[in-house]
Amino acid sequence: MSSRQIWIGGERWRIRVCAVPKTIYGDCDYQKKTIRVSEKLHGEDRLNVILHELIHARWPDLSEDAVVEFADELAGIVYAHGFRHKDEDGE
């Protein structure tokens, strides 16, 4: 499991890459200010879920459809521009 602290909308949040229930890829806990992402995801899939949950954290009133669409677009663009997790490059 890995964990990082970040700032979203002026509030301190934590992103945890860890085990999550099999029925989800990630979630966003507003009370605990924590985003969880499945440790089983890699590459563009992990990026997409991180972005998806970040969008939920920053704009909780957005519809799920808008969040999915925006996260898909962002993940595709960021990944196409060569951004990778350090473990993907063998570092």
Buried (B, 14 or more C-beta within 10 A) or exposed (E): EEEEEEEBEEEEBBBBBEEBEEEEBBBBBEEEBBBBBBBEBEEBBBBBBBBBBBBBBEEEEBEEEEBBEBBBEBBEEBBEEEEBEEEEEEE
